Amino acid sequence: MQFDDFQDEKLQLNAEELRQTLNIESGKLEWQELQVHFARGVVVVIDASLDLIEISSKFVQDDKQAIETLINQNKIWRATDEDAKHWVADQPIFWAVVVPPWVLVQTV
């Protein structure tokens, strides 16, 4: 499936259907599975105080204003080398959802 197909398919859903679909498509990952995505620079960390599925829906809907506000509040950020160092040491489990090209994650 191409990115445009993904976006088109998801944008045809109403808000509740979108959340349900993203929830179904989410899953748990270990650091070893996330490393390849981190190396590609596509991992976005979602603060634990936020609802991962709700934020994922904002990415699908390309809600730039909401996303920018959360970035400015340090509630979402692109994973850093410092994050990776902690993950290597702690070996957390992540709850993740893919919204191409991004992999959005929270530690469980």
Contact map, one row per residue, 1 for C-alpha under 8 A:
111011000000000000000000000000000000000000000000000000000000000000000000000000000000000000000000000000000000
111111000000000000000000000000000000000000000000000000000000000000000000000000000000000000000000000000000000
111111100000000000000000000000000000000000000000000000000000000000000000000000000000000000000000000110000000
011111110000000000000000000000000000000000000000000000000000000000000000000000000000000000000000000000000000
111111111000000000000000000000000000000000000000000000000000000000000000000000000000000000000000000000000000
111111111100000000000000000000000000000000000000000000000000000000000000000000000000000000000000000100000000
001111111110000000000000000000000000000000000000000000000001000000000000000000000000000000000000000000000000
000111111111000000000000000000000000000000000000000000000000000000000000000000000000000000000000000000000000
000011111111100000000000000000000000000000000000000000000000000000000000000000000000000000000000000000000000
000001111111100001000000000000000000000000000000000000000001000000000000000000000000000000000000000000000000
000000111111110001000000000000000000000000000000000000000001100000000000000000000000000000000000000000000000
000000011111110000000000000000000000000000000000000000000000000000000000000000000000000000000000000000000000
000000001111111111000000000000000000000000000000000000000000000000000000000000000000000000000000000000000000
000000000011111111000000000000000000000000000000000000000000000000000000000000000000000000000000000000000000
000000000000111111100000000000000000000000000000000000001000000000000000000000000000000000000000000000000000
000000000000111111110000000000000000000000000000000000000000000000000000000000000000000000000000000000000000
000000000000111111111000000000000000000000000000000000000000000000000000000000000000000000000000000000000000
000000000110111111111100000000000000000000000000000000001000000000000000000000000000000000000000000000000000
000000000000001111111110000000000000000000000000000011001000000000000000000000000000000000000000000000000000
000000000000000111111111000000000000000000000000000000000000000000000000000000000000000000000000000000000000
000000000000000011111111100000000000000000000000000000000000000000000000000000000000000000000000000000000000
000000000000000001111111110000000000000000000000000010011000000000000000000000000000000000000000100000000000
000000000000000000111111110000000000000000000000000010000000000000000000000000000000000000000000100000000000
000000000000000000011111111000000000000000000000000000000000000000000000000000000000000000000000000000000000
000000000000000000001111111000000000000000000000000000000000000000000000000000000000000000000000110000000000
000000000000000000000111111100000000000000000000000000000000000000000000000000000000000000000011110000000000
000000000000000000000001111110000000000000000000000000000000000000000000000000000000000000000011100000000000
000000000000000000000000011111000000000000000000000000000000000000000000000000000000000000001111000000000000
000000000000000000000000001111101100000000000000000000000000000000000000000000000000000000001111000000000000
000000000000000000000000000111111100000000000000000000000000000000000000000000000000000000111100000000000000
000000000000000000000000000011111110000000000000000000000000000000000000000000000000001100111100000000000000
000000000000000000000000000001111111000000000000000000000000000000000000000000000000000000000000000000000000
000000000000000000000000000011111111000000000000000000000000000000000000000000000000000000000000000000000000
000000000000000000000000000011111111110000000000000000000000000000000000000000000000000000000000000000000000
000000000000000000000000000000111111111000000000000000000000000000000000000000000000000000000000000000000000
000000000000000000000000000000011111111100000000000000000000000000000000000000000000000000000000000000000000
000000000000000000000000000000000111111111100000000000000000000000000000000000000000000000000000000000100000
000000000000000000000000000000000111111111100000000000000000000000000000000000100000000000000000000000000000
000000000000000000000000000000000011111111000000000000000000000000000000000000000000000000000000000000000000
000000000000000000000000000000000001111111000000000000000000000000000000000000000000000000000000000000000000
000000000000000000000000000000000000111111100000000000000000000000000000000001100000000000000000000000000000
000000000000000000000000000000000000111111110000000000000000000000000000000001100000000000000000000011100000
000000000000000000000000000000000000110011111000000000000000000000000000000001100000000000000000000001111000
000000000000000000000000000000000000000001111100000000000000000000000000000111100000000000000000000001111000
000000000000000000000000000000000000000000111110000000000000000000000000000111100000000000000000000000011100
000000000000000000000000000000000000000000011111010100100000000000000000001110000000000000000000000000011100
000000000000000000000000000000000000000000001111110000000000000000000000001100000000000000000000000000000100
000000000000000000000000000000000000000000000111111000000000000000000000000000000000000000000000000000000110
000000000000000000000000000000000000000000000011111000000000000000000000000000000000000000000000000000000000
000000000000000000000000000000000000000000000111111101100000000000000000001000000000000000000000000000000000
000000000000000000000000000000000000000000000001111111100000000000000000000000000000000000000000000000000000
000000000000000000000000000000000000000000000100011111110000000000000000000000000000000000000000000000011100
000000000000000000100110000000000000000000000000001111111000000000000000000000000000000000000000100000000000
000000000000000000100000000000000000000000000000011111111100000000000000000000000000000000000000000000000000
000000000000000000000000000000000000000000000100011111111110000000100000000000000000000000000000000000000000
000000000000000000000100000000000000000000000000000111111111000000000000000000000000000000000000101000010000
000000000000001001100100000000000000000000000000000011111111100000000000000000000000000000000000000000000000
000000000000000000000000000000000000000000000000000001111111111101100000000000000000000000000000000000000000
000000000000000000000000000000000000000000000000000000111111111100100000000000000000000000000000001000000000
000000100110000000000000000000000000000000000000000000011111111000000000000000000000000000000000001000000000
000000000010000000000000000000000000000000000000000000001111111000000000000000000000000000000000000000000000
000000000000000000000000000000000000000000000000000000000111111100000000000000000000000000000000000000000000
000000000000000000000000000000000000000000000000000000000111111111100000000000000000000000000000000000000000
000000000000000000000000000000000000000000000000000000000110011111110000000000000000000000000000000000000000
000000000000000000000000000000000000000000000000000000000000001111111000000000000000000000000000000000000000
000000000000000000000000000000000000000000000000000000000100001111111100000000000000000000000000000000000000
000000000000000000000000000000000000000000000000000000100110001111111110000100000000000000000000000000000000
000000000000000000000000000000000000000000000000000000000000000111111111000000000000000000000000000000000000
000000000000000000000000000000000000000000000000000000000000000011111111100000000000000000000000000000000000
000000000000000000000000000000000000000000000000000000000000000001111111111100000000000000000000000000000000
000000000000000000000000000000000000000000000000000000000000000000111111111110000000000000000000000000000000
000000000000000000000000000000000000000000000000000000000000000000011111111000000000000000000000000000000000
000000000000000000000000000000000000000000000000000000000000000000001111111100000000000000000000000000000000
000000000000000000000000000000000000000000000000000000000000000000000111111110000000000000000000000000000000
000000000000000000000000000000000000000000000110010000000000000000000111111110000000000000000000000000000000
000000000000000000000000000000000000000000011110000000000000000000100110111111000000000000000000000000000000
000000000000000000000000000000000000000000011100000000000000000000000010011111100000000000000000000000000000
000000000000000000000000000000000000000011111000000000000000000000000000000111110000000000000000000000000000
000000000000000000000000000000000000010011111000000000000000000000000000000011111011000000000000000000000000
000000000000000000000000000000000000000000000000000000000000000000000000000001111111000000000000000000000000
000000000000000000000000000000000000000000000000000000000000000000000000000000111111100000000000000000000000
000000000000000000000000000000000000000000000000000000000000000000000000000000011111110000000000000000000000
000000000000000000000000000000000000000000000000000000000000000000000000000000111111111000000000000000000000
000000000000000000000000000000000000000000000000000000000000000000000000000000111111111100000000000000000000
000000000000000000000000000000000000000000000000000000000000000000000000000000001111111110000000000000000000
000000000000000000000000000000000000000000000000000000000000000000000000000000000111111111100000000000000000
000000000000000000000000000000100000000000000000000000000000000000000000000000000011111111110000000000000000
000000000000000000000000000000100000000000000000000000000000000000000000000000000001111111100000000000000000
000000000000000000000000000000000000000000000000000000000000000000000000000000000000111111100000000000000000
000000000000000000000000000000000000000000000000000000000000000000000000000000000000011111110000000000000000
000000000000000000000000000001100000000000000000000000000000000000000000000000000000011111111000000000000000
000000000000000000000000000001100000000000000000000000000000000000000000000000000000001001111100000000000011
000000000000000000000000000111100000000000000000000000000000000000000000000000000000000000111110000000000011
000000000000000000000000000111100000000000000000000000000000000000000000000000000000000000011111000000001111
000000000000000000000000011110000000000000000000000000000000000000000000000000000000000000001111100000001111
000000000000000000000000011110000000000000000000000000000000000000000000000000000000000000000111110000111100
000000000000000000000110111000000000000000000000000010010000000000000000000000000000000000000011111000111000
000000000000000000000000110000000000000000000000000000000000000000000000000000000000000000000001111111110000
000000000000000000000000000000000000000000000000000000010011000000000000000000000000000000000000111111110000
001001000000000000000000000000000000000000000000000000000000000000000000000000000000000000000000011111100000
001000000000000000000000000000000000000001000000000000000000000000000000000000000000000000000000011111100000
000000000000000000000000000000000000000001110000000000000000000000000000000000000000000000000000011111110000
000000000000000000000000000000000000100001110000000000000000000000000000000000000000000000000001111111111000
000000000000000000000000000000000000000000111100000100010000000000000000000000000000000000000001111001111100
000000000000000000000000000000000000000000111100000100000000000000000000000000000000000000000111100000111110
000000000000000000000000000000000000000000001111000100000000000000000000000000000000000000000111000000011111
000000000000000000000000000000000000000000000001000000000000000000000000000000000000000000011110000000001111
000000000000000000000000000000000000000000000000000000000000000000000000000000000000000000011110000000000111
